[in-house]
Amino acid sequence: MITRRALVWFKRDLRVHDHAPLVAALAHTDALALFIIEPEWLHSPECDASHVDFALQCLAELRIALAQRGMPLLVRVGSAVPVLAQLHSEVVFTQLLSHEETGTGWSYQRDLQVAAWCKSADIPWQEFTQTGVVRRLRSRSGWAQRWQARMDAPLQLLDGGFSPAVALEQPELPTLADLGMERHGKALQAAGEKAARRTLKSFLQVRGYDYRKSLSSPLTAEDGCSRLSPHLAFGTLSMRTVHQATEVAIANTPDREMAYALRGFAGRLRWHCHFMQKLEDEPDIEFHNFARVCDGLRENDFNDDYFAAWCEGRTGYPMVDACMRSLIATGWLNFRMRAMLVSFASYHLWLHWRPTGLFLARQFLDYEPGIHWSQMQMQSGTTGINTLRMYSPTKQAQDQDPEGLFIRRWVPELARVPLPYLATPWKMDISVQRMAGCIIGVDYPAPIVDDKLAMKAAKDRMYGLRKTQEAREEAGEVQAKHGSRKSGLPPTGQRRKTPRRKSDAPATPSSQGDLFA
């Protein structure tokens, strides 16, 4: 009898529920699972110890859940191809099963290498979809319908156990210290599939009631947002599970307000995959501007002192600093405040989105490459098609933290500053500063740029560029490839008249789908 042995390769899908590769493995004689802690990930500029810590916690729970079903989970450290080759020499597996991944440049290159190795070793590698991202997409037309069909498809559920290919007992998982990483100090959300399902349940049954109202303020968003983003990023929940559970909750609740709130959340699930599709279609956007007419716009004006002040939460603008310090401490921040941080860096400080994006990627526990790099460019004005979003940090403080609770919590230097001055502490007379125990320039920095002057300079440059013929032509091209079909901006049909500028950034393939062509 020929043994058909399946190897399930876990990547960013650390769950057993709605997991197509696991279901496919049931058809094999025996099976085992593998997670690879890759040096390319650990040493990548977007990786943080908090990401690795969260993944290790997920793996600890996943190993138990798989063992209960008869499948051993091996966790090995090394580059993917050598690890797979070594494992194949130990336990000859006949098929590799995994989910598709839309990741960063290093993960795409790794998949190219794994595909080549599988071909040379004559091992079929079958990949399954797990999001609404479509490989080798020719046109955005009809994408929404395809997303809907995927999300409405039946969940992939295990209806049996496995025959283990190797012993279930495995070595202890490595620690951060074992991997050469320092402790991160962040207060992270609970990890693992059980925590993910509890978070989903609490949101759909209780916390989601004020979702639409809670989105904008960092105070209310902490509980009012779903808080599912880390679980979607690491795959402890599938997008399909969240979508279907949300639709059931909407259909079953007798509360119209709750249904209305959850309908707003359901719409954002589509946008999640919409932005990931952009990176799938054009991996270059991790490194280059969507609109190449923006090349050279900020690259030569990067101010290291501004960047350091922004990263450390000492810009002199309380709402900016409070948001950054909160993010560094917790690994999470609501969307509007994320947008404000990027807007302030890109427009007020005129910093290029790539270095600021890498710093934020390390802070976000829910770092999702497709969403992250699309949003970094969108909030920096380099997509060429989106409305320029320039946030006033003073107005955001007044609108989203009117009582000053968030600022006082995260910027304790300002704890005794009178509320009328809390958003603009530099306006205090010296006598008020002394009474508040906060001397501007000593206890808390003065603003590193003038708000109004910086905004005017940014608007002049951005709107001036967008008025050029080259920018208008390129906007049509970007819209045709990446834009939502509900945006109302039609493609121009005109081709670029000038060659694209060269860049020092690493070359990337034109489409991640090319790997499977």
C-alpha positions as CSV (number, residue, x, y, z in Angstrom):
1,M,0.0,0.0,0.0
2,I,1.4,3.4,-1.0
3,T,1.5,5.9,1.8
4,R,0.0,9.3,0.9
5,R,1.4,11.6,3.5
6,A,0.3,15.3,3.8
7,L,2.3,18.1,5.2
8,V,0.2,21.1,6.2
9,W,2.3,24.2,6.2
10,F,0.9,26.8,8.5
11,K,1.8,30.4,7.8
12,R,-0.7,33.2,8.8
13,D,-3.6,30.8,9.4
14,L,-3.0,29.6,12.9
15,R,-6.4,27.9,13.5
16,V,-8.2,24.6,13.0
17,H,-11.7,26.1,12.2
18,D,-12.4,26.8,8.5
19,H,-9.0,25.6,7.4
20,A,-9.1,24.1,3.9
21,P,-5.6,22.5,4.0
22,L,-6.5,20.6,7.1
23,V,-9.7,19.3,5.6
24,A,-7.7,18.2,2.5
25,A,-5.2,16.4,4.7
26,L,-8.0,14.1,5.9
27,A,-7.9,12.3,2.6
28,H,-4.3,11.2,3.1
29,T,-3.0,8.1,4.8
30,D,-1.4,10.2,7.5
31,A,-0.4,13.8,8.1
32,L,1.7,16.2,10.0
33,A,1.8,20.0,10.3
34,L,4.7,22.5,10.2
35,F,5.3,26.1,11.2
36,I,8.6,27.6,10.2
37,I,10.1,30.5,12.1
38,E,12.1,32.0,9.3
39,P,15.1,34.2,9.8
40,E,13.9,36.2,6.8
41,W,10.9,37.1,8.9
42,L,12.7,37.8,12.1
43,H,15.3,40.0,10.4
44,S,12.8,41.8,8.1
45,P,12.5,45.6,8.9
46,E,8.7,45.2,9.6
47,C,9.0,42.4,12.2
48,D,8.8,43.1,15.9
49,A,9.3,40.9,18.9
50,S,5.6,41.4,19.8
51,H,4.6,39.8,16.5
52,V,6.8,36.8,17.2
53,D,5.5,36.6,20.8
54,F,1.9,36.6,19.6
55,A,2.6,33.9,17.0
56,L,4.3,31.7,19.6
57,Q,1.3,32.0,21.9
58,C,-1.0,31.0,19.0
59,L,1.2,28.1,18.2
60,A,1.1,26.8,21.8
61,E,-2.7,26.6,21.6
62,L,-2.7,25.3,18.0
63,R,-0.3,22.5,18.9
64,I,-2.7,21.2,21.6
65,A,-5.8,21.6,19.3
66,L,-4.1,19.6,16.5
67,A,-2.8,16.9,18.9
68,Q,-6.4,16.4,20.1
69,R,-7.2,15.5,16.4
70,G,-4.2,13.3,16.0
71,M,-2.0,15.7,14.0
72,P,1.5,16.6,15.3
73,L,2.7,20.2,14.8
74,L,6.4,20.6,14.2
75,V,7.9,24.1,14.8
76,R,11.3,24.6,13.2
77,V,13.7,27.5,12.8
78,G,15.3,28.2,9.5
79,S,14.7,29.2,5.9
80,A,11.8,27.5,4.3
81,V,13.4,25.4,1.6
82,P,16.2,23.9,3.8
83,V,13.6,23.1,6.5
84,L,11.3,21.5,4.0
85,A,14.1,19.5,2.4
86,Q,15.4,18.3,5.7
87,L,11.9,17.3,6.9
88,H,11.3,15.5,3.6
89,S,14.4,13.5,4.2
90,E,13.2,12.5,7.6
91,V,9.5,11.8,6.9
92,V,8.9,11.5,3.2
93,F,5.7,13.6,2.6
94,T,3.9,13.3,-0.8
95,Q,2.0,16.5,-0.8
96,L,2.4,20.0,0.6
97,L,-0.8,21.8,1.6
98,S,-1.1,25.5,2.6
99,H,-3.2,28.6,2.2
100,E,-2.4,31.4,-0.2
101,E,-0.6,34.3,1.3
102,T,-0.4,37.9,0.1
103,G,2.7,39.1,2.0
104,T,5.7,41.3,1.8
105,G,8.6,41.0,-0.6
106,W,10.6,38.5,1.4
107,S,7.6,36.1,1.7
108,Y,6.9,36.3,-2.0
109,Q,10.5,35.5,-2.8
110,R,10.3,32.6,-0.4
111,D,7.2,31.2,-2.1
112,L,9.1,31.4,-5.4
113,Q,11.9,29.3,-3.9
114,V,9.5,26.8,-2.3
115,A,7.6,26.4,-5.7
116,A,10.9,25.7,-7.4
117,W,11.9,23.2,-4.7
118,C,8.6,21.4,-4.9
119,K,8.9,21.1,-8.7
120,S,12.4,19.7,-8.4
121,A,11.4,17.2,-5.7
122,D,8.2,16.2,-7.6
123,I,6.0,17.2,-4.6
124,P,2.6,18.7,-5.5
125,W,2.0,21.9,-3.6
126,Q,-1.7,22.8,-3.4
127,E,-2.7,26.2,-2.1
128,F,-6.2,27.3,-1.0
129,T,-7.8,30.7,-0.8
130,Q,-8.6,32.1,2.7
131,T,-9.5,35.7,1.9
132,G,-11.3,37.6,-0.9
133,V,-8.0,38.2,-2.6
134,V,-8.0,36.9,-6.2
135,R,-4.8,35.6,-7.8
136,R,-4.0,36.6,-11.4
137,L,-6.9,39.1,-11.4
138,R,-7.3,40.6,-14.8
139,S,-9.8,43.3,-13.9
140,R,-11.4,44.8,-10.8
141,S,-14.8,44.6,-12.5
142,G,-16.8,41.9,-10.8
143,W,-14.4,41.6,-7.9
144,A,-17.1,42.4,-5.3
145,Q,-19.3,39.6,-6.5
146,R,-16.3,37.1,-6.4
147,W,-15.6,38.3,-2.8
148,Q,-19.2,37.7,-1.9
149,A,-19.3,34.2,-3.4
150,R,-16.1,33.2,-1.4
151,M,-17.4,34.6,1.8
152,D,-20.8,32.9,1.5
153,A,-19.2,29.5,0.7
154,P,-19.5,26.8,3.3
155,L,-17.0,26.8,6.1
156,Q,-14.2,24.1,5.8
157,L,-14.7,22.1,9.0
158,L,-13.0,19.0,10.2
159,D,-15.3,16.0,10.6
160,G,-12.7,13.5,11.8
161,G,-9.2,13.0,13.1
162,F,-5.8,12.2,11.6
163,S,-3.3,9.4,11.6
164,P,-0.1,11.0,12.8
165,A,2.9,10.7,10.6
166,V,5.3,11.2,13.5
167,A,5.0,11.2,17.3
168,L,2.7,13.7,18.7
169,E,5.2,14.8,21.4
170,Q,7.4,17.6,20.1
171,P,10.1,19.8,21.6
172,E,9.2,22.9,23.5
173,L,8.5,26.0,21.5
174,P,11.4,28.4,21.4
175,T,11.3,31.5,23.4
176,L,12.0,35.1,22.3
177,A,15.4,34.7,24.0
178,D,16.1,31.5,22.1
179,L,15.4,33.4,18.9
180,G,17.8,36.2,19.9
181,M,15.0,38.7,20.5
182,E,14.5,41.0,23.4
183,R,11.3,41.3,25.4
184,H,9.0,43.9,23.8
185,G,7.1,45.3,26.8
186,K,3.8,45.7,25.0
187,A,0.5,44.8,26.7
188,L,-0.9,42.6,23.9
189,Q,-4.3,41.3,23.3
190,A,-4.9,37.6,24.2
191,A,-3.6,35.3,21.5
192,G,-5.0,32.1,19.9
193,E,-8.1,30.8,18.3
194,K,-10.1,30.6,21.5
195,A,-9.4,34.2,22.3
196,A,-10.3,35.2,18.8
197,R,-13.7,33.5,19.0
198,R,-14.4,35.1,22.4
199,T,-13.6,38.5,20.9
200,L,-15.9,37.9,18.0
201,K,-18.7,36.8,20.2
202,S,-18.4,39.7,22.6
203,F,-18.4,42.2,19.7
204,L,-21.4,40.7,17.8
205,Q,-23.5,40.3,21.0
206,V,-22.5,43.3,23.1
207,R,-19.7,45.6,22.2
208,G,-20.7,46.2,18.6
209,Y,-23.8,48.2,19.6
210,D,-22.0,51.6,19.4
211,Y,-19.6,50.5,16.7
212,R,-20.3,53.4,14.3
213,K,-20.2,56.0,17.1
214,S,-17.1,54.5,18.7
215,L,-14.8,54.3,15.7
216,S,-13.2,57.7,15.7
217,S,-12.2,58.4,19.3
218,P,-9.3,56.4,20.8
219,L,-11.2,56.3,24.1
220,T,-14.4,54.6,22.8
221,A,-12.7,52.6,20.0
222,E,-10.7,50.6,22.5
223,D,-13.9,48.6,23.4
224,G,-16.3,49.7,20.7
225,C,-14.2,48.4,17.7
226,S,-14.2,44.7,17.0
227,R,-10.5,44.2,18.0
228,L,-10.4,41.3,15.6
229,S,-7.6,42.7,13.4
230,P,-4.7,40.8,15.1
231,H,-6.7,37.6,14.8
232,L,-7.3,38.2,11.1
233,A,-3.7,39.1,10.5
234,F,-2.4,35.9,12.2
235,G,-5.3,33.8,10.9
236,T,-6.7,32.7,14.2
237,L,-10.0,33.5,12.6
238,S,-10.8,33.3,8.9
239,M,-12.4,36.2,7.1
240,R,-15.2,33.9,6.1
241,T,-16.0,33.0,9.7
242,V,-16.2,36.6,10.7
243,H,-18.4,37.5,7.7
244,Q,-20.8,34.6,8.2
245,A,-21.1,35.1,12.0
246,T,-21.8,38.8,11.4
247,E,-24.5,38.1,8.9
248,V,-26.1,35.7,11.3
249,A,-26.0,38.3,14.1
250,I,-27.5,40.9,11.9
251,A,-30.3,38.6,10.8
252,N,-31.1,37.4,14.3
253,T,-30.9,40.5,16.4
254,P,-34.3,42.1,17.2
255,D,-32.5,45.4,17.9
256,R,-32.5,47.6,14.8
257,E,-29.7,49.8,16.2
258,M,-27.5,46.8,16.7
259,A,-28.2,45.6,13.2
260,Y,-27.4,49.0,11.8
261,A,-24.1,49.1,13.7
262,L,-23.1,45.6,12.6
263,R,-24.0,46.4,9.0
264,G,-21.4,49.1,9.1
265,F,-18.8,46.6,10.3
266,A,-19.8,44.1,7.6
267,G,-19.0,46.6,5.0
268,R,-15.6,47.2,6.3
269,L,-14.8,43.5,5.9
270,R,-15.0,44.0,2.2
271,W,-12.6,46.9,2.3
272,H,-10.2,44.7,4.2
273,C,-9.7,42.5,1.2
274,H,-10.1,45.3,-1.3
275,F,-6.8,46.8,0.0
276,M,-5.0,43.5,0.2
277,Q,-5.9,43.0,-3.5
278,K,-3.9,46.0,-4.3
279,L,-0.7,44.5,-3.0
280,E,-1.5,41.2,-4.7
281,D,-1.9,42.9,-8.1
282,E,1.1,45.2,-7.7
283,P,3.7,44.1,-5.1
284,D,5.8,47.2,-6.0
285,I,3.6,49.3,-3.8
286,E,5.5,48.1,-0.8
287,F,8.5,49.9,-2.1
288,H,7.3,52.5,-4.7
289,N,4.7,55.1,-5.1
290,F,1.4,54.1,-6.6
291,A,1.6,57.2,-8.7
292,R,5.1,57.3,-10.0
293,V,4.7,61.0,-10.7
294,C,5.2,61.3,-6.9
295,D,8.7,59.9,-7.1
296,G,11.2,62.4,-5.7
297,L,8.4,64.3,-3.9
298,R,9.7,63.6,-0.4
299,E,12.7,61.3,-0.8
300,N,15.3,64.1,-0.7
301,D,13.7,66.1,2.2
302,F,13.8,63.5,4.9
303,N,14.5,65.1,8.3
304,D,15.9,62.6,10.8
305,D,15.2,64.8,13.8
306,Y,11.5,65.1,12.9
307,F,11.4,61.3,12.3
308,A,12.9,60.6,15.8
309,A,10.5,63.0,17.5
310,W,7.5,61.4,15.7
311,C,8.6,57.9,16.6
312,E,9.2,58.8,20.3
313,G,6.0,60.7,20.8
314,R,7.6,64.1,21.4
315,T,6.4,66.3,18.6
316,G,4.9,68.9,20.8
317,Y,1.4,68.1,19.5
318,P,-0.4,66.3,22.4
319,M,-2.8,64.2,20.4
320,V,0.0,63.0,18.1
321,D,2.2,62.1,21.0
322,A,-0.5,60.5,23.0
323,C,-1.5,58.2,20.0
324,M,2.1,57.2,19.3
325,R,2.9,56.4,23.0
326,S,-0.4,54.4,23.3
327,L,0.4,52.5,20.1
328,I,4.0,51.7,21.3
329,A,2.6,50.4,24.6
330,T,-0.3,48.3,23.4
331,G,0.3,47.5,19.7
332,W,-3.1,48.8,18.7
333,L,-4.7,52.1,17.8
334,N,-8.0,53.0,16.1
335,F,-8.1,53.8,12.4
336,R,-8.7,57.5,12.5
337,M,-5.8,58.0,14.9
338,R,-3.6,55.9,12.7
339,A,-4.5,58.0,9.8
340,M,-3.7,61.2,11.8
341,L,-0.3,59.8,12.7
342,V,0.6,59.1,9.0
343,S,-0.9,62.4,7.8
344,F,1.1,64.4,10.4
345,A,4.3,62.6,9.4
346,S,3.7,63.0,5.7
347,Y,2.3,66.5,5.5
348,H,3.4,68.4,8.6
349,L,6.8,66.8,8.8
350,W,7.1,66.0,5.1
351,L,8.5,62.5,5.8
352,H,8.5,59.7,3.1
353,W,6.0,57.0,3.9
354,R,8.4,54.1,3.6
355,P,10.5,54.7,6.8
356,T,7.4,55.8,8.7
357,G,5.6,52.8,7.4
358,L,8.3,50.4,8.6
359,F,8.2,51.9,12.1
360,L,4.4,51.6,12.3
361,A,4.5,48.1,10.9
362,R,6.7,47.1,13.9
363,Q,4.3,48.7,16.3
364,F,1.0,47.3,14.8
365,L,0.3,43.9,16.2
366,D,-2.3,43.6,13.4
367,Y,0.2,44.4,10.7
368,E,-1.3,43.2,7.4
369,P,1.0,44.1,4.5
370,G,-1.7,44.7,1.9
371,I,-3.7,47.0,4.0
372,H,-0.7,48.6,5.6
373,W,1.2,49.8,2.5
374,S,-2.0,50.7,0.7
375,Q,-3.0,52.9,3.6
376,M,0.4,54.4,4.1
377,Q,0.3,55.7,0.6
378,M,-3.3,56.6,0.7
379,Q,-2.8,58.7,3.8
380,S,0.4,60.2,2.3
381,G,-1.3,61.3,-0.9
382,T,0.8,59.2,-3.3
383,T,-1.9,57.0,-4.8
384,G,-2.8,59.7,-7.2
385,I,-6.5,59.0,-7.0
386,N,-7.7,59.4,-3.3
387,T,-8.7,62.6,-1.6
388,L,-5.9,64.2,0.2
389,R,-6.5,63.7,3.9
390,M,-4.7,66.3,6.0
391,Y,-5.6,66.1,9.7
392,S,-5.2,69.0,12.1
393,P,-3.8,67.4,15.3
394,T,-5.3,70.2,17.4
395,K,-8.8,69.7,15.9
396,Q,-8.5,65.9,16.4
397,A,-7.7,66.4,20.0
398,Q,-10.7,68.7,20.5
399,D,-13.1,66.5,18.6
400,Q,-11.9,63.0,19.7
401,D,-10.7,63.7,23.2
402,P,-12.8,66.7,24.4
403,E,-12.2,66.0,28.1
404,G,-8.5,65.3,27.7
405,L,-8.7,61.9,29.2
406,F,-6.7,60.2,26.5
407,I,-4.0,62.8,26.4
408,R,-3.6,63.0,30.2
409,R,-3.3,59.2,30.3
410,W,-0.5,58.9,27.7
411,V,1.2,62.2,28.1
412,P,1.5,62.6,31.9
413,E,3.7,65.7,31.5
414,L,0.4,67.5,30.7
415,A,-1.7,66.0,33.5
416,R,-2.2,69.3,35.3
417,V,-2.5,71.5,32.2
418,P,-5.9,73.3,32.2
419,L,-8.3,71.7,29.7
420,P,-8.6,74.9,27.5
421,Y,-4.9,74.6,26.8
422,L,-4.5,70.8,26.7
423,A,-4.6,70.6,22.9
424,T,-2.4,73.6,22.5
425,P,-0.2,73.8,25.6
426,W,2.3,76.1,23.9
427,K,-0.3,78.9,24.2
428,M,-0.1,78.9,28.0
429,D,1.4,82.0,29.6
430,I,4.5,81.2,31.6
431,S,2.6,81.7,34.8
432,V,0.0,79.0,33.8
433,Q,2.9,76.7,32.8
434,R,4.4,77.1,36.2
435,M,1.1,76.4,37.9
436,A,0.6,73.3,35.7
437,G,4.1,72.1,36.4
438,C,4.8,71.9,32.7
439,I,7.3,74.3,31.2
440,I,7.1,74.1,27.4
441,G,10.5,73.3,26.0
442,V,11.6,71.8,29.3
443,D,9.0,69.4,30.6
444,Y,7.2,69.0,27.3
445,P,8.5,70.0,23.8
446,A,7.3,73.0,21.9
447,P,5.8,72.1,18.5
448,I,8.5,71.0,16.1
449,V,6.8,72.7,13.2
450,D,4.2,75.4,12.8
451,D,0.9,73.7,12.1
452,K,-0.5,76.3,9.6
453,L,2.7,77.0,7.7
454,A,3.5,73.2,7.4
455,M,0.0,72.5,6.1
456,K,0.1,75.4,3.6
457,A,3.4,74.2,2.2
458,A,2.1,70.6,1.9
459,K,-1.1,71.7,0.2
460,D,0.8,73.9,-2.3
461,R,3.1,71.0,-3.3
462,M,0.5,68.3,-3.4
463,Y,-2.3,70.1,-5.2
464,G,0.3,71.7,-7.5
465,L,1.5,68.2,-8.5
466,R,-2.0,66.9,-9.0
467,K,-2.9,69.6,-11.4
468,T,-0.2,68.5,-13.9
469,Q,-1.1,66.6,-17.0
470,E,1.1,63.7,-16.1
471,A,-0.6,63.3,-12.8
472,R,-4.0,63.4,-14.3
473,E,-3.1,60.8,-16.9
474,E,-1.5,58.5,-14.3
475,A,-4.6,58.8,-12.0
476,G,-6.7,57.1,-14.7
477,E,-4.2,54.2,-14.9
478,V,-4.1,53.7,-11.1
479,Q,-7.9,53.9,-10.9
480,A,-8.4,51.3,-13.7
481,K,-6.1,48.9,-11.9
482,H,-6.8,49.4,-8.2
483,G,-9.8,51.7,-7.7
484,S,-13.1,50.8,-6.2
485,R,-15.7,50.6,-9.0
486,K,-17.9,52.8,-6.8
487,S,-15.5,55.7,-6.8
488,G,-17.0,57.5,-9.8
489,L,-13.6,58.2,-11.4
490,P,-13.5,56.7,-14.9
491,P,-10.3,55.4,-16.5
492,T,-8.8,57.9,-18.9
493,G,-7.6,55.3,-21.3
494,Q,-4.5,57.4,-21.9
495,R,-1.0,56.0,-21.6
496,R,1.9,57.5,-19.9
497,K,3.8,59.9,-22.0
498,T,7.0,60.0,-20.0
499,P,9.1,57.0,-18.7
500,R,8.8,56.0,-15.1
501,R,11.6,57.3,-12.9
502,K,14.1,54.8,-11.6
503,S,14.4,54.0,-8.0
504,D,17.0,52.6,-5.6
505,A,14.4,50.3,-4.0
506,P,14.7,46.6,-4.6
507,A,13.0,45.2,-7.7
508,T,9.8,43.3,-7.2
509,P,7.7,41.2,-9.5
510,S,4.8,42.7,-11.3
511,S,2.2,40.4,-9.9
512,Q,2.2,37.9,-7.1
513,G,-0.1,35.7,-9.2
514,D,2.8,35.2,-11.7
515,L,4.1,32.5,-9.3
516,F,1.2,30.2,-10.2
517,A,0.8,31.1,-13.9
